[in-house]
Amino acid sequence: MALNDGACRFGELHRTIGGSNERMLSQTLATLTDDKLISRSLDENGRPSYELTDNGRNITYALLGLRDAIATCLWASENNEQSRSVEAE
């Protein structure tokens, strides 16, 4: 979700995401651009910059909602198991 706050250059994305090599990031950005989830433009110095398209933002919001729902379910499940342990004692 590195592009949620706006456009980023390749180097910024690489540092923010971490854990991937430049070739993999480049391929992923190309695929996301082809799928119209992000757009690529050149800044005033001719350096590429990437940002979410409307479709990319919509999918991001949906994924964030799904992430939050999963976290809530996991939290409830863990607390329910702890309650059972206390009751069993």
HELIX and SHEET records of a PDB file:
HELIX    1   1 PHE A   10  ILE A   17  1                                   8    
HELIX    2   2 GLU A   22  ASP A   34  1                                  13    
HELIX    3   3 ASP A   54  ALA A   88  1                                  35    
SHEET    1   A 3 CYS A   8  ARG A   9  0                                        
SHEET    2   A 3 PRO A  48  LEU A  52 -1                                        
SHEET    3   A 3 ILE A  38  LEU A  42 -1                                        
END                                                                             
